[in-house]
Amino acid sequence: MEHHGDSSGGNRLGDFLRARRAALDPRRAGMPDDGRARRVPGLRREELAQLAHVSTDYVVRLEQGRTRRVSRPVLDALADALRLAADERAYLFAVADVTQATPARRPAEQRVDPQLLRLLDGMPDIPALVLGRRQDVLAWNSAAVALLTDFGALPPHERNLFRLTFLHDAFRSLYDDWPRVARECVAVLRMEAGRHPDDPVLTALVDELGARDADFRTWWDDHQVRGPRELTKTYRHPVVGTLTLDVQQLSVETRPDQRLVAYTAPPGTPAEEALRFLLQWSAHTTDRRHDPTDPNTP
């Protein structure tokens, strides 16, 4: 497995090019069968060079990290040759841009504006979170606690969706198809690592997950990347059973590194009924927990 520190200065560009080259079926790239046996899967280096109209030596130097001076037209040609999707193309450009005119500034403190907190509290029927950098959970409403977990009961450093998905057993068991969700998490995390190579907290998170979870190590080495998009997730909740929800991710204009994430059920579906019951059950349970006349109240 590659060293997870690649998110902060290793050969991220070369590793990504090599992984995507190995994953591409030569026939899909339009390469004819020349009759030669292939010792490795995917495109050969000389085939990538041919498709991108660069020299084979240049591809070798890029993959070995001996050069990082790549012009935009060459990056476009490499992306086209490798049939990269939009997220993969964005990642390629992010990891190729390794020179900075000024030192990277320390990220500002992650703080949620009071107006956004009021919006969360005003959505009692919709589970919602505010996510910051690295998918840190910065704020949540009571509906999100009912659906996902009591974030307030967790130490602040554990309030992170990447970490919870891999290292928190109860949170992990919520997903009906954990491997699919977890692989998507890895792809999003690799995209984050490519965009923020100088974030020491992000680097430490990648290293921790790689050290503690074998699946993470395997999927990280696949070099799959993915940006934000519309999602549908199916949960197996211990109270209401299976429910499938749409996950809406909305940017926060005043805080570019924050997103409001809301979980909704299509009208008239069993999921809508299950979510309604869950929120009513949770509100009743919370009321009993704080009822001073209840002898079971702590």
Phi and psi restraints in degrees (value plus and minus 20) as a CYANA .aco file:
   2 GLU   PHI     -87.5   -47.5
   2 GLU   PSI     139.4   179.4
   3 HIS   PHI     -92.5   -52.5
   3 HIS   PSI     111.4   151.4
   4 HIS   PHI     -86.6   -46.6
   4 HIS   PSI     -35.3     4.7
   5 GLY   PHI     -86.0   -46.0
   5 GLY   PSI     -22.1    17.9
   6 ASP   PHI     -78.7   -38.7
   6 ASP   PSI     -39.5     0.5
   7 SER   PHI     -91.6   -51.6
   7 SER   PSI     -29.1    10.9
   8 SER   PHI    -150.3  -110.3
   8 SER   PSI       9.7    49.7
   9 GLY   PHI     119.4   159.4
   9 GLY   PSI     -17.5    22.5
  10 GLY   PHI     -98.0   -58.0
  10 GLY   PSI    -182.5  -142.5
  11 ASN   PHI    -107.3   -67.3
  11 ASN   PSI      44.8    84.8
  12 ARG   PHI     -84.3   -44.3
  12 ARG   PSI     -60.2   -20.2
  13 LEU   PHI     -84.8   -44.8
  13 LEU   PSI     -69.5   -29.5
  14 GLY   PHI     -84.4   -44.4
  14 GLY   PSI     -61.3   -21.3
  15 ASP   PHI     -81.3   -41.3
  15 ASP   PSI     -62.0   -22.0
  16 PHE   PHI     -88.1   -48.1
  16 PHE   PSI     -64.7   -24.7
  17 LEU   PHI     -79.9   -39.9
  17 LEU   PSI     -63.8   -23.8
  18 ARG   PHI     -85.2   -45.2
  18 ARG   PSI     -61.6   -21.6
  19 ALA   PHI     -86.9   -46.9
  19 ALA   PSI     -62.0   -22.0
  20 ARG   PHI     -91.6   -51.6
  20 ARG   PSI     -53.8   -13.8
  21 ARG   PHI     -84.2   -44.2
  21 ARG   PSI     -62.3   -22.3
  22 ALA   PHI     -88.8   -48.8
  22 ALA   PSI     -46.2    -6.2
  23 ALA   PHI    -106.9   -66.9
  23 ALA   PSI     -30.3     9.7
  24 LEU   PHI    -112.2   -72.2
  24 LEU   PSI     106.0   146.0
  25 ASP   PHI     -88.4   -48.4
  25 ASP   PSI     102.2   142.2
  26 PRO   PHI     -74.9   -34.9
  26 PRO   PSI     -53.8   -13.8
  27 ARG   PHI     -87.1   -47.1
  27 ARG   PSI     -57.5   -17.5
  28 ARG   PHI     -86.0   -46.0
  28 ARG   PSI     -49.9    -9.9
  29 ALA   PHI    -100.0   -60.0
  29 ALA   PSI     -24.6    15.4
  30 GLY   PHI      68.0   108.0
  30 GLY   PSI      -4.6    35.4
  31 MET   PHI    -105.7   -65.7
  31 MET   PSI     111.4   151.4
  32 PRO   PHI     -93.7   -53.7
  32 PRO   PSI     136.6   176.6
  33 ASP   PHI     -98.9   -58.9
  33 ASP   PSI      92.5   132.5
  34 ASP   PHI    -111.4   -71.4
  34 ASP   PSI     -16.3    23.7
  35 GLY   PHI      66.2   106.2
  35 GLY   PSI     -30.6     9.4
  36 ARG   PHI     -99.7   -59.7
  36 ARG   PSI     118.3   158.3
  37 ALA   PHI     -89.1   -49.1
  37 ALA   PSI     119.0   159.0
  38 ARG   PHI    -116.3   -76.3
  38 ARG   PSI     101.1   141.1
  39 ARG   PHI    -100.4   -60.4
  39 ARG   PSI     -43.3    -3.3
  40 VAL   PHI    -151.1  -111.1
  40 VAL   PSI     134.4   174.4
  41 PRO   PHI     -92.0   -52.0
  41 PRO   PSI     140.8   180.8
  42 GLY   PHI      62.2   102.2
  42 GLY   PSI    -183.7  -143.7
  43 LEU   PHI     -95.6   -55.6
  43 LEU   PSI     125.6   165.6
  44 ARG   PHI     -97.2   -57.2
  44 ARG   PSI     140.5   180.5
  45 ARG   PHI     -79.9   -39.9
  45 ARG   PSI     -61.5   -21.5
  46 GLU   PHI     -87.2   -47.2
  46 GLU   PSI     -48.0    -8.0
  47 GLU   PHI     -91.8   -51.8
  47 GLU   PSI     -61.7   -21.7
  48 LEU   PHI     -81.5   -41.5
  48 LEU   PSI     -63.3   -23.3
  49 ALA   PHI     -80.3   -40.3
  49 ALA   PSI     -62.4   -22.4
  50 GLN   PHI     -82.6   -42.6
  50 GLN   PSI     -65.1   -25.1
  51 LEU   PHI     -87.7   -47.7
  51 LEU   PSI     -53.5   -13.5
  52 ALA   PHI    -112.5   -72.5
  52 ALA   PSI     -22.8    17.2
  53 HIS   PHI      41.1    81.1
  53 HIS   PSI      23.9    63.9
  54 VAL   PHI    -149.9  -109.9
  54 VAL   PSI     153.2   193.2
  55 SER   PHI    -100.7   -60.7
  55 SER   PSI     134.2   174.2
  56 THR   PHI     -82.5   -42.5
  56 THR   PSI     -58.1   -18.1
  57 ASP   PHI     -80.6   -40.6
  57 ASP   PSI     -56.1   -16.1
  58 TYR   PHI     -86.1   -46.1
  58 TYR   PSI     -61.6   -21.6
  59 VAL   PHI     -82.7   -42.7
  59 VAL   PSI     -62.5   -22.5
  60 VAL   PHI     -79.1   -39.1
  60 VAL   PSI     -66.5   -26.5
  61 ARG   PHI     -85.2   -45.2
  61 ARG   PSI     -56.9   -16.9
  62 LEU   PHI     -84.7   -44.7
  62 LEU   PSI     -66.5   -26.5
  63 GLU   PHI     -88.2   -48.2
  63 GLU   PSI     -49.1    -9.1
  64 GLN   PHI    -109.3   -69.3
  64 GLN   PSI     -21.4    18.6
  65 GLY   PHI      55.7    95.7
  65 GLY   PSI      -1.0    39.0
  66 ARG   PHI    -107.5   -67.5
  66 ARG   PSI     -27.5    12.5
  67 THR   PHI    -170.8  -130.8
  67 THR   PSI     124.4   164.4
  68 ARG   PHI    -152.5  -112.5
  68 ARG   PSI      -9.5    30.5
  69 ARG   PHI    -104.9   -64.9
  69 ARG   PSI      73.6   113.6
  70 VAL   PHI    -141.4  -101.4
  70 VAL   PSI     104.3   144.3
  71 SER   PHI     -97.8   -57.8
  71 SER   PSI     140.5   180.5
  72 ARG   PHI     -79.9   -39.9
  72 ARG   PSI     -63.8   -23.8
  73 PRO   PHI     -80.0   -40.0
  73 PRO   PSI     -57.3   -17.3
  74 VAL   PHI     -88.7   -48.7
  74 VAL   PSI     -61.0   -21.0
  75 LEU   PHI     -81.1   -41.1
  75 LEU   PSI     -61.6   -21.6
  76 ASP   PHI     -81.7   -41.7
  76 ASP   PSI     -61.7   -21.7
  77 ALA   PHI     -85.5   -45.5
  77 ALA   PSI     -60.6   -20.6
  78 LEU   PHI     -85.5   -45.5
  78 LEU   PSI     -61.9   -21.9
  79 ALA   PHI     -83.6   -43.6
  79 ALA   PSI     -61.6   -21.6
  80 ASP   PHI     -84.9   -44.9
  80 ASP   PSI     -63.9   -23.9
  81 ALA   PHI     -83.4   -43.4
  81 ALA   PSI     -55.2   -15.2
  82 LEU   PHI    -108.1   -68.1
  82 LEU   PSI     -19.2    20.8
  83 ARG   PHI      35.5    75.5
  83 ARG   PSI      26.3    66.3
  84 LEU   PHI     -93.4   -53.4
  84 LEU   PSI     120.3   160.3
  85 ALA   PHI     -94.1   -54.1
  85 ALA   PSI     151.5   191.5
  86 ALA   PHI     -78.4   -38.4
  86 ALA   PSI     -64.0   -24.0
  87 ASP   PHI     -84.5   -44.5
  87 ASP   PSI     -60.7   -20.7
  88 GLU   PHI     -86.8   -46.8
  88 GLU   PSI     -58.8   -18.8
  89 ARG   PHI     -83.7   -43.7
  89 ARG   PSI     -63.1   -23.1
  90 ALA   PHI     -81.6   -41.6
  90 ALA   PSI     -59.9   -19.9
  91 TYR   PHI     -86.0   -46.0
  91 TYR   PSI     -61.6   -21.6
  92 LEU   PHI     -76.6   -36.6
  92 LEU   PSI     -66.4   -26.4
  93 PHE   PHI     -87.5   -47.5
  93 PHE   PSI     -54.1   -14.1
  94 ALA   PHI     -86.4   -46.4
  94 ALA   PSI     -65.1   -25.1
  95 VAL   PHI     -98.6   -58.6
  95 VAL   PSI     -39.4     0.6
  96 ALA   PHI     -98.3   -58.3
  96 ALA   PSI     -44.1    -4.1
  97 ASP   PHI    -107.8   -67.8
  97 ASP   PSI      57.6    97.6
  98 VAL   PHI    -117.5   -77.5
  98 VAL   PSI     -32.0     8.0
  99 THR   PHI    -113.3   -73.3
  99 THR   PSI     118.5   158.5
 100 GLN   PHI    -145.5  -105.5
 100 GLN   PSI     115.8   155.8
 101 ALA   PHI     -90.2   -50.2
 101 ALA   PSI     -53.0   -13.0
 102 THR   PHI    -149.6  -109.6
 102 THR   PSI     133.5   173.5
 103 PRO   PHI     -79.2   -39.2
 103 PRO   PSI     126.2   166.2
 104 ALA   PHI     -86.1   -46.1
 104 ALA   PSI     115.4   155.4
 105 ARG   PHI    -103.2   -63.2
 105 ARG   PSI     129.9   169.9
 106 ARG   PHI     -84.5   -44.5
 106 ARG   PSI     109.5   149.5
 107 PRO   PHI     -78.4   -38.4
 107 PRO   PSI     123.3   163.3
 108 ALA   PHI     -86.4   -46.4
 108 ALA   PSI     138.3   178.3
 109 GLU   PHI     -79.6   -39.6
 109 GLU   PSI     119.0   159.0
 110 GLN   PHI    -101.7   -61.7
 110 GLN   PSI      91.3   131.3
 111 ARG   PHI    -153.6  -113.6
 111 ARG   PSI     116.3   156.3
 112 VAL   PHI    -116.1   -76.1
 112 VAL   PSI     109.9   149.9
 113 ASP   PHI     -85.9   -45.9
 113 ASP   PSI     125.5   165.5
 114 PRO   PHI     -76.6   -36.6
 114 PRO   PSI     -55.2   -15.2
 115 GLN   PHI     -81.6   -41.6
 115 GLN   PSI     -58.1   -18.1
 116 LEU   PHI     -91.9   -51.9
 116 LEU   PSI     -55.4   -15.4
 117 LEU   PHI     -83.3   -43.3
 117 LEU   PSI     -59.8   -19.8
 118 ARG   PHI     -85.4   -45.4
 118 ARG   PSI     -56.8   -16.8
 119 LEU   PHI     -83.0   -43.0
 119 LEU   PSI     -62.7   -22.7
 120 LEU   PHI     -78.6   -38.6
 120 LEU   PSI     -67.9   -27.9
 121 ASP   PHI     -86.1   -46.1
 121 ASP   PSI     -44.9    -4.9
 122 GLY   PHI    -105.5   -65.5
 122 GLY   PSI     -11.5    28.5
 123 MET   PHI    -138.4   -98.4
 123 MET   PSI      40.4    80.4
 124 PRO   PHI     -86.4   -46.4
 124 PRO   PSI     -41.0    -1.0
 125 ASP   PHI    -118.7   -78.7
 125 ASP   PSI     -16.6    23.4
 126 ILE   PHI    -148.7  -108.7
 126 ILE   PSI      93.1   133.1
 127 PRO   PHI     -79.1   -39.1
 127 PRO   PSI     110.2   150.2
 128 ALA   PHI    -169.2  -129.2
 128 ALA   PSI     127.2   167.2
 129 LEU   PHI    -151.1  -111.1
 129 LEU   PSI     138.5   178.5
 130 VAL   PHI    -131.7   -91.7
 130 VAL   PSI      99.2   139.2
 131 LEU   PHI    -123.1   -83.1
 131 LEU   PSI     121.5   161.5
 132 GLY   PHI    -129.7   -89.7
 132 GLY   PSI    -174.0  -134.0
 133 ARG   PHI     -79.5   -39.5
 133 ARG   PSI     126.5   166.5
 134 ARG   PHI      43.9    83.9
 134 ARG   PSI      -3.6    36.4
 135 GLN   PHI      40.9    80.9
 135 GLN   PSI      15.5    55.5
 136 ASP   PHI     -89.4   -49.4
 136 ASP   PSI     115.4   155.4
 137 VAL   PHI    -105.9   -65.9
 137 VAL   PSI      89.2   129.2
 138 LEU   PHI    -113.7   -73.7
 138 LEU   PSI     -49.7    -9.7
 139 ALA   PHI    -177.5  -137.5
 139 ALA   PSI     139.1   179.1
 140 TRP   PHI    -178.9  -138.9
 140 TRP   PSI     141.5   181.5
 141 ASN   PHI    -129.4   -89.4
 141 ASN   PSI     155.9   195.9
 142 SER   PHI     -84.8   -44.8
 142 SER   PSI     -50.8   -10.8
 143 ALA   PHI     -86.2   -46.2
 143 ALA   PSI     -56.1   -16.1
 144 ALA   PHI     -86.9   -46.9
 144 ALA   PSI     -55.6   -15.6
 145 VAL   PHI     -83.0   -43.0
 145 VAL   PSI     -63.0   -23.0
 146 ALA   PHI     -83.7   -43.7
 146 ALA   PSI     -59.2   -19.2
 147 LEU   PHI     -99.9   -59.9
 147 LEU   PSI     -64.3   -24.3
 148 LEU   PHI    -126.7   -86.7
 148 LEU   PSI     -90.8   -50.8
 149 THR   PHI    -191.2  -151.2
 149 THR   PSI     144.0   184.0
 150 ASP   PHI    -102.6   -62.6
 150 ASP   PSI      71.1   111.1
 151 PHE   PHI     -80.7   -40.7
 151 PHE   PSI     -51.2   -11.2
 152 GLY   PHI     -86.7   -46.7
 152 GLY   PSI     -41.3    -1.3
 153 ALA   PHI    -103.6   -63.6
 153 ALA   PSI     -26.7    13.3
 154 LEU   PHI    -115.4   -75.4
 154 LEU   PSI     126.7   166.7
 155 PRO   PHI     -79.0   -39.0
 155 PRO   PSI     125.6   165.6
 156 PRO   PHI     -71.4   -31.4
 156 PRO   PSI     -59.2   -19.2
 157 HIS   PHI     -91.2   -51.2
 157 HIS   PSI     -35.5     4.5
 158 GLU   PHI    -112.2   -72.2
 158 GLU   PSI     -23.0    17.0
 159 ARG   PHI    -104.4   -64.4
 159 ARG   PSI      52.4    92.4
 160 ASN   PHI    -165.6  -125.6
 160 ASN   PSI     107.4   147.4
 161 LEU   PHI     -86.5   -46.5
 161 LEU   PSI     -53.6   -13.6
 162 PHE   PHI     -82.2   -42.2
 162 PHE   PSI     -70.4   -30.4
 163 ARG   PHI     -85.0   -45.0
 163 ARG   PSI     -62.2   -22.2
 164 LEU   PHI     -83.6   -43.6
 164 LEU   PSI     -60.4   -20.4
 165 THR   PHI     -82.5   -42.5
 165 THR   PSI     -54.3   -14.3
 166 PHE   PHI    -119.8   -79.8
 166 PHE   PSI     -50.7   -10.7
 167 LEU   PHI    -135.8   -95.8
 167 LEU   PSI     -25.0    15.0
 168 HIS   PHI    -129.9   -89.9
 168 HIS   PSI      88.4   128.4
 169 ASP   PHI     -78.8   -38.8
 169 ASP   PSI     -64.8   -24.8
 170 ALA   PHI     -86.6   -46.6
 170 ALA   PSI     -61.3   -21.3
 171 PHE   PHI     -86.4   -46.4
 171 PHE   PSI     -62.7   -22.7
 172 ARG   PHI     -81.0   -41.0
 172 ARG   PSI     -58.6   -18.6
 173 SER   PHI     -92.7   -52.7
 173 SER   PSI     -30.8     9.2
 174 LEU   PHI     -87.5   -47.5
 174 LEU   PSI     -48.5    -8.5
 175 TYR   PHI    -101.4   -61.4
 175 TYR   PSI     110.2   150.2
 176 ASP   PHI     -86.2   -46.2
 176 ASP   PSI     -56.3   -16.3
 177 ASP   PHI    -146.3  -106.3
 177 ASP   PSI      56.4    96.4
 178 TRP   PHI     -80.0   -40.0
 178 TRP   PSI     -63.1   -23.1
 179 PRO   PHI     -77.5   -37.5
 179 PRO   PSI     -60.6   -20.6
 180 ARG   PHI     -85.2   -45.2
 180 ARG   PSI     -66.1   -26.1
 181 VAL   PHI     -83.7   -43.7
 181 VAL   PSI     -62.1   -22.1
 182 ALA   PHI     -86.1   -46.1
 182 ALA   PSI     -59.2   -19.2
 183 ARG   PHI     -84.2   -44.2
 183 ARG   PSI     -58.5   -18.5
 184 GLU   PHI     -83.4   -43.4
 184 GLU   PSI     -59.2   -19.2
 185 CYS   PHI     -80.1   -40.1
 185 CYS   PSI     -63.7   -23.7
 186 VAL   PHI     -82.0   -42.0
 186 VAL   PSI     -62.1   -22.1
 187 ALA   PHI     -84.4   -44.4
 187 ALA   PSI     -59.5   -19.5
 188 VAL   PHI     -87.6   -47.6
 188 VAL   PSI     -61.3   -21.3
 189 LEU   PHI     -84.2   -44.2
 189 LEU   PSI     -60.1   -20.1
 190 ARG   PHI     -85.3   -45.3
 190 ARG   PSI     -57.3   -17.3
 191 MET   PHI     -81.8   -41.8
 191 MET   PSI     -64.1   -24.1
 192 GLU   PHI     -80.3   -40.3
 192 GLU   PSI     -63.4   -23.4
 193 ALA   PHI     -83.8   -43.8
 193 ALA   PSI     -55.7   -15.7
 194 GLY   PHI     -88.8   -48.8
 194 GLY   PSI     -55.4   -15.4
 195 ARG   PHI    -100.0   -60.0
 195 ARG   PSI     -44.9    -4.9
 196 HIS   PHI    -149.7  -109.7
 196 HIS   PSI      47.8    87.8
 197 PRO   PHI     -88.3   -48.3
 197 PRO   PSI     -36.7     3.3
 198 ASP   PHI    -123.5   -83.5
 198 ASP   PSI      -2.5    37.5
 199 ASP   PHI    -110.7   -70.7
 199 ASP   PSI      85.2   125.2
 200 PRO   PHI     -86.3   -46.3
 200 PRO   PSI     -50.8   -10.8
 201 VAL   PHI     -88.9   -48.9
 201 VAL   PSI     -59.1   -19.1
 202 LEU   PHI     -85.4   -45.4
 202 LEU   PSI     -62.3   -22.3
 203 THR   PHI     -81.3   -41.3
 203 THR   PSI     -62.5   -22.5
 204 ALA   PHI     -84.5   -44.5
 204 ALA   PSI     -56.8   -16.8
 205 LEU   PHI     -84.3   -44.3
 205 LEU   PSI     -65.1   -25.1
 206 VAL   PHI     -80.3   -40.3
 206 VAL   PSI     -65.1   -25.1
 207 ASP   PHI     -82.5   -42.5
 207 ASP   PSI     -61.6   -21.6
 208 GLU   PHI     -85.0   -45.0
 208 GLU   PSI     -66.7   -26.7
 209 LEU   PHI     -84.5   -44.5
 209 LEU   PSI     -59.1   -19.1
 210 GLY   PHI     -85.0   -45.0
 210 GLY   PSI     -55.4   -15.4
 211 ALA   PHI     -94.6   -54.6
 211 ALA   PSI     -47.7    -7.7
 212 ARG   PHI    -125.2   -85.2
 212 ARG   PSI     -31.4     8.6
 213 ASP   PHI    -157.9  -117.9
 213 ASP   PSI      99.8   139.8
 214 ALA   PHI     -87.4   -47.4
 214 ALA   PSI     -56.5   -16.5
 215 ASP   PHI     -83.0   -43.0
 215 ASP   PSI     -61.6   -21.6
 216 PHE   PHI     -78.7   -38.7
 216 PHE   PSI     -64.7   -24.7
 217 ARG   PHI     -78.8   -38.8
 217 ARG   PSI     -64.0   -24.0
 218 THR   PHI     -84.4   -44.4
 218 THR   PSI     -67.7   -27.7
 219 TRP   PHI     -92.3   -52.3
 219 TRP   PSI     -51.3   -11.3
 220 TRP   PHI     -82.2   -42.2
 220 TRP   PSI     -59.2   -19.2
 221 ASP   PHI     -92.7   -52.7
 221 ASP   PSI     -30.7     9.3
 222 ASP   PHI     -94.0   -54.0
 222 ASP   PSI     -38.6     1.4
 223 HIS   PHI      40.0    80.0
 223 HIS   PSI      11.8    51.8
 224 GLN   PHI     -98.3   -58.3
 224 GLN   PSI     123.2   163.2
 225 VAL   PHI    -152.5  -112.5
 225 VAL   PSI     133.5   173.5
 226 ARG   PHI    -178.5  -138.5
 226 ARG   PSI     116.7   156.7
 227 GLY   PHI    -117.8   -77.8
 227 GLY   PSI    -199.9  -159.9
 228 PRO   PHI     -80.5   -40.5
 228 PRO   PSI     124.1   164.1
 229 ARG   PHI    -180.9  -140.9
 229 ARG   PSI     150.9   190.9
 230 GLU   PHI     -87.7   -47.7
 230 GLU   PSI     117.1   157.1
 231 LEU   PHI    -150.0  -110.0
 231 LEU   PSI     134.3   174.3
 232 THR   PHI    -148.2  -108.2
 232 THR   PSI     107.6   147.6
 233 LYS   PHI    -146.8  -106.8
 233 LYS   PSI     121.4   161.4
 234 THR   PHI    -128.2   -88.2
 234 THR   PSI     107.6   147.6
 235 TYR   PHI    -132.7   -92.7
 235 TYR   PSI     129.1   169.1
 236 ARG   PHI    -132.0   -92.0
 236 ARG   PSI      69.8   109.8
 237 HIS   PHI    -106.0   -66.0
 237 HIS   PSI     117.7   157.7
 238 PRO   PHI     -84.4   -44.4
 238 PRO   PSI     -38.6     1.4
 239 VAL   PHI    -116.0   -76.0
 239 VAL   PSI     -65.5   -25.5
 240 VAL   PHI    -133.8   -93.8
 240 VAL   PSI     -19.4    20.6
 241 GLY   PHI      59.8    99.8
 241 GLY   PSI    -165.8  -125.8
 242 THR   PHI    -102.3   -62.3
 242 THR   PSI     112.8   152.8
 243 LEU   PHI    -167.3  -127.3
 243 LEU   PSI     118.1   158.1
 244 THR   PHI    -127.7   -87.7
 244 THR   PSI     104.8   144.8
 245 LEU   PHI    -144.6  -104.6
 245 LEU   PSI     128.2   168.2
 246 ASP   PHI    -102.4   -62.4
 246 ASP   PSI     120.7   160.7
 247 VAL   PHI    -133.3   -93.3
 247 VAL   PSI      89.9   129.9
 248 GLN   PHI    -117.2   -77.2
 248 GLN   PSI     111.5   151.5
 249 GLN   PHI    -138.5   -98.5
 249 GLN   PSI      94.3   134.3
 250 LEU   PHI    -135.2   -95.2
 250 LEU   PSI     110.4   150.4
 251 SER   PHI     -92.5   -52.5
 251 SER   PSI     129.9   169.9
 252 VAL   PHI    -123.8   -83.8
 252 VAL   PSI      90.9   130.9
 253 GLU   PHI     -81.5   -41.5
 253 GLU   PSI     -56.1   -16.1
 254 THR   PHI    -101.8   -61.8
 254 THR   PSI     -31.8     8.2
 255 ARG   PHI    -155.1  -115.1
 255 ARG   PSI      67.4   107.4
 256 PRO   PHI     -77.5   -37.5
 256 PRO   PSI     -43.0    -3.0
 257 ASP   PHI    -115.5   -75.5
 257 ASP   PSI      -7.3    32.7
 258 GLN   PHI    -138.9   -98.9
 258 GLN   PSI     132.6   172.6
 259 ARG   PHI    -157.7  -117.7
 259 ARG   PSI     121.1   161.1
 260 LEU   PHI    -112.7   -72.7
 260 LEU   PSI     102.4   142.4
 261 VAL   PHI    -133.8   -93.8
 261 VAL   PSI     104.2   144.2
 262 ALA   PHI    -143.4  -103.4
 262 ALA   PSI     122.9   162.9
 263 TYR   PHI    -132.3   -92.3
 263 TYR   PSI      96.5   136.5
 264 THR   PHI    -148.9  -108.9
 264 THR   PSI     135.0   175.0
 265 ALA   PHI    -131.7   -91.7
 265 ALA   PSI     118.5   158.5
 266 PRO   PHI     -79.1   -39.1
 266 PRO   PSI     119.4   159.4
 267 PRO   PHI     -79.0   -39.0
 267 PRO   PSI     121.7   161.7
 268 GLY   PHI      57.1    97.1
 268 GLY   PSI      -9.3    30.7
 269 THR   PHI    -120.6   -80.6
 269 THR   PSI     140.0   180.0
 270 PRO   PHI     -77.2   -37.2
 270 PRO   PSI     -51.7   -11.7
 271 ALA   PHI     -84.5   -44.5
 271 ALA   PSI     -58.3   -18.3
 272 GLU   PHI     -82.8   -42.8
 272 GLU   PSI     -63.6   -23.6
 273 GLU   PHI     -85.2   -45.2
 273 GLU   PSI     -62.1   -22.1
 274 ALA   PHI     -84.7   -44.7
 274 ALA   PSI     -61.6   -21.6
 275 LEU   PHI     -85.6   -45.6
 275 LEU   PSI     -61.2   -21.2
 276 ARG   PHI     -81.0   -41.0
 276 ARG   PSI     -64.8   -24.8
 277 PHE   PHI     -83.0   -43.0
 277 PHE   PSI     -62.9   -22.9
 278 LEU   PHI     -79.6   -39.6
 278 LEU   PSI     -63.6   -23.6
 279 LEU   PHI     -89.1   -49.1
 279 LEU   PSI     -57.2   -17.2
 280 GLN   PHI     -85.7   -45.7
 280 GLN   PSI     -64.1   -24.1
 281 TRP   PHI     -80.5   -40.5
 281 TRP   PSI     -63.4   -23.4
 282 SER   PHI     -85.6   -45.6
 282 SER   PSI     -61.5   -21.5
 283 ALA   PHI     -83.9   -43.9
 283 ALA   PSI     -60.8   -20.8
 284 HIS   PHI     -85.2   -45.2
 284 HIS   PSI     -62.2   -22.2
 285 THR   PHI     -83.6   -43.6
 285 THR   PSI     -60.9   -20.9
 286 THR   PHI     -85.5   -45.5
 286 THR   PSI     -61.1   -21.1
 287 ASP   PHI     -81.9   -41.9
 287 ASP   PSI     -62.8   -22.8
 288 ARG   PHI     -85.9   -45.9
 288 ARG   PSI     -55.2   -15.2
 289 ARG   PHI     -84.5   -44.5
 289 ARG   PSI     -48.5    -8.5
 290 HIS   PHI    -128.0   -88.0
 290 HIS   PSI      -6.1    33.9
 291 ASP   PHI    -105.5   -65.5
 291 ASP   PSI      92.5   132.5
 292 PRO   PHI     -89.0   -49.0
 292 PRO   PSI     -34.6     5.4
 293 THR   PHI    -108.1   -68.1
 293 THR   PSI     -27.0    13.0
 294 ASP   PHI    -104.4   -64.4
 294 ASP   PSI      97.6   137.6
 295 PRO   PHI     -83.8   -43.8
 295 PRO   PSI     -36.7     3.3
 296 ASN   PHI    -109.7   -69.7
 296 ASN   PSI     -22.6    17.4
 297 THR   PHI     -90.9   -50.9
 297 THR   PSI     109.2   149.2
